[in-house]
Amino acid sequence: MSKKGKPEERLPSKETQSKLYAIAKKSGRSSGPLRKGIYGTMVTPKMYRAQVSNANKARAKHGLPPIEES
């Protein structure tokens, strides 16, 4: 699970401690835009690749062709 941001009153000052403020605000940790997964939910690109990989492994066991990753 990802870390939660701190409440505003507990953050360092943006003017005097800008580097600490940026770290505390959880900046630069985005994992990409959400997209519709193969099961209908909104997922990150990493989770989508995992869903496709797992589905392809299961399909290979049954002799079915892999689904296309788009």
C-alpha positions as CSV (number, residue, x, y, z in Angstrom):
1,M,0.0,0.0,0.0
2,S,1.1,3.5,-0.6
3,K,1.9,6.0,2.1
4,K,-0.6,8.6,3.0
5,G,0.1,12.3,2.9
6,K,0.4,14.2,6.2
7,P,-2.2,16.7,7.4
8,E,-1.6,20.3,6.5
9,E,-0.9,21.4,10.0
10,R,1.9,18.8,10.4
11,L,3.8,19.8,7.2
12,P,7.0,21.8,7.3
13,S,6.9,25.3,6.0
14,K,6.8,25.5,2.2
15,E,8.8,28.8,2.1
16,T,11.6,28.0,4.6
17,Q,11.9,24.2,4.3
18,S,10.9,23.5,0.7
19,K,12.8,20.2,0.3
20,L,11.3,18.8,3.4
21,Y,7.9,20.0,2.3
22,A,8.2,18.3,-1.0
23,I,9.2,15.0,0.6
24,A,6.4,15.1,3.1
25,K,3.8,15.9,0.4
26,K,4.5,12.6,-1.4
27,S,5.7,14.3,-4.5
28,G,7.0,12.4,-7.5
29,R,5.6,9.0,-6.6
30,S,2.9,8.7,-9.3
31,S,2.6,5.4,-11.0
32,G,0.9,6.6,-14.2
33,P,-2.6,7.3,-15.3
34,L,-5.4,4.8,-14.4
35,R,-6.9,2.7,-17.2
36,K,-9.6,0.1,-17.4
37,G,-8.3,-3.4,-16.4
38,I,-9.3,-6.7,-18.0
39,Y,-11.9,-7.3,-15.2
40,G,-13.5,-3.9,-15.5
41,T,-11.9,-2.0,-12.7
42,M,-9.6,1.1,-12.9
43,V,-6.0,0.0,-12.4
44,T,-2.5,1.4,-12.8
45,P,-0.4,0.3,-15.8
46,K,1.7,-2.0,-13.6
47,M,-1.4,-3.7,-12.3
48,Y,-2.8,-4.0,-15.8
49,R,0.3,-5.8,-17.0
50,A,0.1,-8.2,-14.1
51,Q,-3.6,-8.9,-14.9
52,V,-2.7,-9.7,-18.5
53,S,0.2,-11.8,-17.5
54,N,-1.8,-13.9,-15.0
55,A,-4.7,-14.3,-17.5
56,N,-2.3,-15.4,-20.2
57,K,-0.7,-18.0,-17.9
58,A,-4.1,-19.4,-17.1
59,R,-5.1,-19.4,-20.8
60,A,-1.9,-21.2,-21.7
61,K,-2.7,-24.0,-19.3
62,H,-6.0,-24.6,-21.1
63,G,-4.5,-24.4,-24.6
64,L,-6.1,-21.0,-25.4
65,P,-4.4,-18.2,-27.3
66,P,-3.1,-15.2,-25.2
67,I,-5.1,-12.0,-24.9
68,E,-3.6,-9.0,-26.5
69,E,-2.1,-6.3,-24.3
70,S,-3.1,-2.9,-25.7
